[in-house]
Every structure is written in C-alpha cells, then in structure tokens.
Amino acid sequence: MDLEEIICCTGIIQTAMPSSSICGGYSITMQTDRDSVCVRLTPQTYVVDCTPLRPGMRVAAFHTANALPPEQHSAYPAFLIAPVKDWEHVTLKYFDHTLTAQDDSLKLNISPQTNIQTANGQRYTCHPGSRTLLVYYDVTTRSLPPQTSPGRIIVL
C-alpha cells in the first residue's frame, strides 16, 4: 500500500450498523467538519485497541484514495479506525531513522512519556524509526517540519 495515497477522515460517529452485504462487517456514518461520510468496515479492518465503535465517538478512518470506483461514493472501505479524543490528532505515515515523516509533514521528538507499542498492544522497546507509524499527538511547533512529542505511537 502506498502511504501517499492514504486519506484520513476524522469525525463523530452518527450511526454504526451491521453490514447487510459483508458478513461481520459494519457501516458507520461519520459527521466530519464539512459533511457526512459513510465508512465500511470489514472483519480485516484494524480498530485500535479493539475499541467497540458507538455513536458519539470521535474516530479517524483511514482508506486509500483509489478505494472506490468513481461512481461509488457511498461508503469508503476503511483499513484502519483510530478512536481519538477531542484534543488529539492522529497520523499514519512512514517515518525515517530521524523520525521525520517521509513527506516532511511532521518530526517526532520521543519523550519518556511517549507510549510506544505494537499493533497488538505489546510494548515496543526498539527505535521506532524507519517504520510505518500511527502517531497520536496534540500540539506541534510552527517550525518546518512541525515537531511534536507524541503521546502514543503504534508501530505497524
């Protein structure tokens, strides 16, 4: 999967219903800052911390830009759902050995308070650079690239 083609939409879940077409799948409707978006989950969709999704929850849904044929704009197939708090931001990027995102959009400054773990929740004790990371953070500097001390990193 090309990380440059990943789209993230963040919003509040309005509805979460079992899918009639995918066994074990769900369809959620989210209200973003701009509009309402429908996201389709399959049994293969990674939901951070296996969190049960419910209306009123703020989440970030990740899908690829080419996930839908142009005539089907009804439900984006998400491969990752990340619950986020009101003050949090989340990004999914490849970070090099200096912990700078491949697209120079963010640089990470690891602190002793940064929780680094694997996708299955195990503590990750190695350097997280040169990997694809799901990063939870709140504030950034105004430098180029912006810098942050993330609260949580999930190594994928």
C-alpha positions as CSV (number, residue, x, y, z in Angstrom):
1,M,0.0,0.0,0.0
2,D,1.4,3.4,-1.0
3,L,1.2,5.6,2.1
4,E,1.0,8.7,-0.1
5,E,-2.5,7.6,-1.3
6,I,-3.9,7.3,2.2
7,I,-6.8,9.5,3.1
8,C,-7.8,10.2,6.7
9,C,-11.2,11.5,7.6
10,T,-12.0,12.4,11.2
11,G,-15.4,12.8,12.6
12,I,-18.1,11.9,15.1
13,I,-19.9,8.6,14.6
14,Q,-23.6,9.2,13.9
15,T,-24.6,5.6,13.2
16,A,-23.0,2.2,13.4
17,M,-24.9,-0.7,11.8
18,P,-24.1,-4.3,10.8
19,S,-23.5,-4.6,7.0
20,S,-26.1,-6.5,5.0
21,S,-23.5,-7.3,2.3
22,I,-20.4,-8.3,4.3
23,C,-20.6,-11.0,7.0
24,G,-19.0,-9.5,10.1
25,G,-18.8,-6.0,8.5
26,Y,-20.2,-2.7,9.7
27,S,-21.2,0.5,8.1
28,I,-20.6,3.7,10.1
29,T,-21.7,7.2,9.2
30,M,-19.5,10.0,10.5
31,Q,-20.1,13.7,10.7
32,T,-16.9,15.5,9.7
33,D,-16.2,19.2,9.8
34,R,-17.5,19.5,6.2
35,D,-20.0,16.8,5.6
36,S,-21.4,13.3,6.4
37,V,-19.2,10.3,5.3
38,C,-20.1,6.7,5.2
39,V,-17.3,4.2,6.0
40,R,-17.4,0.4,5.5
41,L,-15.6,-1.9,7.9
42,T,-14.7,-5.5,7.2
43,P,-13.5,-8.2,9.6
44,Q,-10.0,-7.2,8.4
45,T,-10.3,-3.6,9.4
46,Y,-7.8,-2.8,12.2
47,V,-9.6,-1.0,15.0
48,V,-7.0,0.4,17.5
49,D,-7.3,-1.3,20.9
50,C,-10.3,-3.4,19.5
51,T,-12.5,-0.5,20.7
52,P,-16.2,-1.1,20.2
53,L,-17.5,1.7,17.9
54,R,-20.6,3.6,19.0
55,P,-22.5,6.8,18.1
56,G,-20.9,9.9,19.6
57,M,-17.4,8.6,19.5
58,R,-14.8,10.6,17.6
59,V,-12.7,8.5,15.2
60,A,-10.2,8.8,12.4
61,A,-10.9,6.4,9.5
62,F,-8.1,5.6,7.0
63,H,-8.7,4.5,3.5
64,T,-6.9,4.6,0.2
65,A,-7.6,7.2,-2.5
66,N,-8.3,4.6,-5.1
67,A,-10.6,2.5,-2.8
68,L,-13.8,3.3,-4.7
69,P,-14.6,3.4,-8.4
70,P,-15.7,7.0,-9.3
71,E,-19.4,6.0,-9.5
72,Q,-19.5,4.7,-5.9
73,H,-19.1,7.5,-3.4
74,S,-21.4,6.0,-0.8
75,A,-19.1,4.0,1.5
76,Y,-15.3,4.2,1.8
77,P,-13.7,0.8,2.8
78,A,-11.5,1.6,5.8
79,F,-8.5,-0.4,6.6
80,L,-7.8,1.3,10.0
81,I,-10.0,3.0,12.5
82,A,-8.4,5.0,15.3
83,P,-10.6,6.4,18.2
84,V,-9.3,9.9,19.0
85,K,-10.0,12.3,21.9
86,D,-11.2,15.9,21.2
87,W,-7.8,17.4,21.6
88,E,-5.8,14.7,19.7
89,H,-4.6,14.4,16.2
90,V,-3.6,11.2,14.6
91,T,-1.5,10.5,11.5
92,L,-0.3,7.4,9.7
93,K,3.0,7.9,7.9
94,Y,6.3,6.3,7.2
95,F,8.9,7.9,9.5
96,D,12.6,7.7,8.7
97,H,15.5,7.0,11.1
98,T,15.4,10.6,12.3
99,L,11.7,10.2,13.0
100,T,10.8,12.7,10.2
101,A,7.7,11.8,8.1
102,Q,8.6,10.8,4.5
103,D,6.6,13.8,3.2
104,D,8.2,16.2,5.8
105,S,4.8,16.9,7.4
106,L,5.9,16.1,10.9
107,K,9.0,15.3,13.0
108,L,8.7,13.3,16.2
109,N,10.5,14.0,19.5
110,I,10.2,11.0,21.7
111,S,9.9,11.7,25.4
112,P,9.9,9.4,28.4
113,Q,6.1,9.8,28.5
114,T,5.6,8.6,24.9
115,N,3.8,5.2,24.9
116,I,5.3,3.1,22.0
117,Q,3.7,-0.2,21.3
118,T,3.0,-2.7,18.5
119,A,-0.4,-3.1,16.8
120,N,-1.2,-6.0,19.2
121,G,-0.6,-3.8,22.3
122,Q,2.9,-5.1,23.2
123,R,5.5,-2.6,24.5
124,Y,7.9,-1.7,21.7
125,T,11.4,-1.1,23.1
126,C,13.4,-0.6,19.8
127,H,13.8,2.7,18.0
128,P,10.6,3.3,16.0
129,G,12.3,5.0,13.1
130,S,12.3,3.6,9.6
131,R,8.8,2.2,10.0
132,T,5.2,3.0,9.3
133,L,3.8,4.6,12.5
134,L,0.3,5.5,13.7
135,V,1.0,8.6,15.8
136,Y,-1.2,10.3,18.4
137,Y,-0.2,13.8,19.3
138,D,-1.7,17.1,20.4
139,V,0.3,20.2,19.7
140,T,3.1,20.9,17.2
141,T,5.7,23.6,16.8
142,R,5.5,26.2,14.0
143,S,8.8,25.0,12.6
144,L,9.3,23.3,9.2
145,P,8.6,20.5,9.5
146,P,6.3,20.9,12.5
147,Q,7.6,18.9,15.6
148,T,5.7,17.2,18.3
149,S,6.3,15.0,21.3
150,P,3.6,12.3,20.7
151,G,1.6,10.8,23.5
152,R,1.4,7.4,21.7
153,I,3.0,5.6,18.8
154,I,1.7,2.3,17.3
155,V,4.3,0.6,15.2
156,L,2.7,-1.1,12.2
